[in-house]
Amino acid sequence: ATQAHGHKPALTQADFITKFQRNAGLVASGVVRNMNKVGTYVKDTVDDILYPYRKRPK
């Protein structure tokens, strides 16, 4: 028997919020990690451009 309305999702709201927060945390930490990586890369590249003759020790 299919119901047109009153269709309840499989996840309760609490489950959804928990899952969403966990995913948001994973995404946020991934973004932060990527930002750090990009920031380091940009800084190294800029240093290479500004100081081509005296390389910074890595």
Secondary structure, 3 states (H helix, E strand, C coil): CCCCCCCCCCCCHHHHHHHHHHHHHHHHHHHHHHHHHHHHHHHHHHHHHHCCCCCCCC
